[in-house]
Amino acid sequence: MKIYADRFPVALRQFLTDLLVVAWVYAAIRFAMWLYDLVEKLAVPGRKLEGAGGGLADNLAEAGGKVGRVPLVGDELTGPFTKAADAARAVAEAGRDQQDLVGQLAWALAIAVLVFPLGLVLFGWLPLRLRWMRRAASAKALAAGPAGRDLLALRALTSQPLRRLTRIDPDVAQAWRRGDDATVDALAALELRRLGLRGGR
């Protein structure tokens, strides 16, 4: 006798839950990437500062080198150029430091927003999913033999709602005790369906 579930089958609910988890993880990763890119835009002034400072330092050093070739006063004239070039290099270094800081902040924020959603998956959904897989594998192995199907039938008798049991047989417990094959198979199938597995042999 075929048993119909009152709600969505377990396998379908499990599939929909898996899809939701995948969508949840994908959305969390996309959000983290968006946040990273958003924070990384703060590094643009630092890159411009580094480029401007480095270019200015190179130009000042080149000018100082040319002035230094002037006879007699060349060495005295290169001093201001050297100091200005050093100041420009300090500006470029400040730009690099700002980029490093922004990069670290972007990574920290991206990881921070991933901790909660991925933590829910790793410590909430995944253990339940693995436990279901172990239970389903054990039930499938039991269903392969007569003794195992009898055990599944007994489990169905103790855990399934009475309305489902009486659909199999009005006196289902008595039918199971006398070893009625059709009743045992129907009870075992009922228990397998509860785990999201097919009940047929």
PLY file of the C-alpha trace (Angstrom):
ply
format ascii 1.0
element vertex 201
property float x
property float y
property float z
element edge 200
property int vertex1
property int vertex2
end_header
0.00 0.00 0.00
1.38 3.39 -0.98
1.84 5.93 1.82
1.52 9.63 1.03
3.19 12.33 3.11
1.07 15.19 4.39
3.67 17.72 3.50
6.63 18.00 1.14
8.68 14.80 0.98
11.83 14.83 3.10
14.07 14.51 0.04
12.45 17.57 -1.55
12.75 19.58 1.67
16.39 18.54 1.95
17.03 19.56 -1.67
15.37 22.96 -1.17
17.34 23.48 2.04
20.59 22.67 0.24
19.70 25.19 -2.49
18.98 27.84 0.12
22.31 27.15 1.84
24.17 27.44 -1.47
22.36 30.71 -2.25
23.11 31.97 1.28
26.84 31.23 0.94
26.96 32.72 -2.56
25.21 35.91 -1.42
27.55 36.22 1.59
30.64 35.84 -0.59
29.32 38.32 -3.17
28.57 40.83 -0.42
32.05 40.38 1.06
33.60 40.92 -2.39
31.48 44.03 -2.93
32.51 45.41 0.45
36.17 44.66 -0.29
36.00 46.50 -3.62
34.20 49.41 -1.96
36.83 49.81 0.75
39.65 49.33 -1.76
38.48 52.50 -3.54
39.75 54.39 -0.50
43.27 53.42 -1.63
42.98 55.51 -4.82
44.23 58.72 -3.12
47.15 56.75 -1.72
48.08 55.47 -5.19
47.89 59.01 -6.58
49.98 60.28 -3.67
52.58 57.59 -4.24
52.74 58.30 -7.95
52.97 62.06 -7.52
55.54 61.83 -4.72
57.67 59.31 -6.58
57.54 61.29 -9.83
58.41 64.53 -8.04
61.28 62.87 -6.19
62.73 61.53 -9.45
62.45 64.92 -11.16
64.05 66.73 -8.22
66.87 64.20 -8.04
67.48 64.57 -11.77
67.45 68.37 -11.50
69.80 68.23 -8.52
72.17 66.04 -10.51
72.25 68.55 -13.35
72.75 71.49 -10.98
75.53 69.59 -9.24
77.57 69.71 -12.44
77.76 73.50 -12.33
81.39 74.47 -11.58
82.25 75.89 -8.13
78.70 76.29 -6.74
77.22 72.98 -7.87
77.60 71.20 -4.55
75.93 74.05 -2.66
72.99 74.19 -5.04
72.22 70.46 -4.87
71.37 70.58 -1.14
67.84 72.04 -1.51
67.06 69.66 -4.36
68.18 66.69 -2.30
66.05 67.74 0.66
63.04 68.35 -1.57
63.52 64.93 -3.21
63.68 63.27 0.21
60.44 65.05 1.21
58.78 63.86 -2.00
59.91 60.29 -1.28
58.39 60.58 2.20
55.10 61.63 0.58
55.29 58.60 -1.76
55.99 56.34 1.23
52.99 57.80 3.04
50.89 56.94 -0.01
52.15 53.33 0.06
51.41 53.09 3.79
47.89 54.39 3.19
47.34 51.74 0.50
48.59 48.99 2.81
46.29 50.18 5.59
43.28 50.30 3.28
44.10 46.83 1.93
44.29 45.37 5.44
41.02 47.10 6.38
39.30 45.76 3.25
40.39 42.18 4.01
39.41 42.49 7.68
35.92 43.77 6.88
35.37 41.17 4.14
36.36 38.34 6.49
34.30 39.81 9.32
31.09 39.83 7.28
31.73 36.21 6.23
32.21 34.88 9.75
28.53 34.87 10.73
26.93 33.39 7.57
29.65 30.80 7.05
29.62 30.00 10.77
25.90 29.22 10.54
26.60 26.85 7.66
29.63 25.15 9.20
28.31 24.81 12.75
24.56 24.75 12.15
23.55 23.24 8.82
26.58 21.03 8.06
26.46 18.89 11.25
22.73 18.30 10.72
23.32 17.39 7.08
26.10 14.95 7.98
23.97 13.38 10.71
21.11 12.93 8.24
23.49 11.33 5.72
24.75 8.87 8.35
21.21 7.97 9.42
20.08 7.59 5.84
23.06 5.38 4.99
22.39 3.18 8.03
18.70 2.87 7.14
19.54 2.01 3.54
21.92 -0.70 4.69
19.26 -2.10 7.05
16.67 -2.15 4.27
18.82 -4.53 2.25
17.98 -7.53 4.49
14.79 -9.01 5.99
15.96 -8.50 9.57
16.83 -4.91 8.82
13.43 -4.23 7.26
11.79 -5.74 10.32
13.80 -3.37 12.51
12.79 -0.41 10.35
9.18 -1.53 10.62
9.47 -1.62 14.41
10.95 1.87 14.41
8.05 3.07 12.28
5.60 1.55 14.75
7.15 3.53 17.60
7.71 6.85 15.84
5.16 7.34 13.05
1.80 9.08 13.61
-1.12 6.73 14.24
-3.05 7.98 11.22
-0.26 6.82 8.92
0.04 3.47 10.65
-3.67 2.76 10.41
-3.58 3.42 6.68
-1.41 0.34 6.34
-3.62 -1.91 8.45
-6.27 -1.15 11.09
-4.48 -3.60 13.39
-0.96 -2.84 12.18
0.82 -3.97 15.37
-0.81 -7.40 15.21
0.03 -7.70 11.51
3.67 -6.84 12.27
3.81 -9.39 15.15
2.62 -12.22 12.94
5.25 -11.26 10.35
2.96 -10.16 7.54
5.38 -9.35 4.70
3.22 -6.64 3.15
2.82 -4.88 6.48
6.53 -5.11 7.31
7.44 -3.77 3.87
4.94 -0.92 4.16
6.18 0.02 7.63
9.81 -0.14 6.52
8.99 1.98 3.49
7.26 4.50 5.74
10.35 4.80 7.92
12.62 5.11 4.89
10.46 7.91 3.50
10.80 9.72 6.80
14.53 9.81 6.10
14.06 10.91 2.52
14.75 7.50 0.97
12.72 5.40 -1.39
10.84 2.68 0.35
10.59 0.14 -2.41
12.82 -2.90 -2.68
0 1
1 2
2 3
3 4
4 5
5 6
6 7
7 8
8 9
9 10
10 11
11 12
12 13
13 14
14 15
15 16
16 17
17 18
18 19
19 20
20 21
21 22
22 23
23 24
24 25
25 26
26 27
27 28
28 29
29 30
30 31
31 32
32 33
33 34
34 35
35 36
36 37
37 38
38 39
39 40
40 41
41 42
42 43
43 44
44 45
45 46
46 47
47 48
48 49
49 50
50 51
51 52
52 53
53 54
54 55
55 56
56 57
57 58
58 59
59 60
60 61
61 62
62 63
63 64
64 65
65 66
66 67
67 68
68 69
69 70
70 71
71 72
72 73
73 74
74 75
75 76
76 77
77 78
78 79
79 80
80 81
81 82
82 83
83 84
84 85
85 86
86 87
87 88
88 89
89 90
90 91
91 92
92 93
93 94
94 95
95 96
96 97
97 98
98 99
99 100
100 101
101 102
102 103
103 104
104 105
105 106
106 107
107 108
108 109
109 110
110 111
111 112
112 113
113 114
114 115
115 116
116 117
117 118
118 119
119 120
120 121
121 122
122 123
123 124
124 125
125 126
126 127
127 128
128 129
129 130
130 131
131 132
132 133
133 134
134 135
135 136
136 137
137 138
138 139
139 140
140 141
141 142
142 143
143 144
144 145
145 146
146 147
147 148
148 149
149 150
150 151
151 152
152 153
153 154
154 155
155 156
156 157
157 158
158 159
159 160
160 161
161 162
162 163
163 164
164 165
165 166
166 167
167 168
168 169
169 170
170 171
171 172
172 173
173 174
174 175
175 176
176 177
177 178
178 179
179 180
180 181
181 182
182 183
183 184
184 185
185 186
186 187
187 188
188 189
189 190
190 191
191 192
192 193
193 194
194 195
195 196
196 197
197 198
198 199
199 200
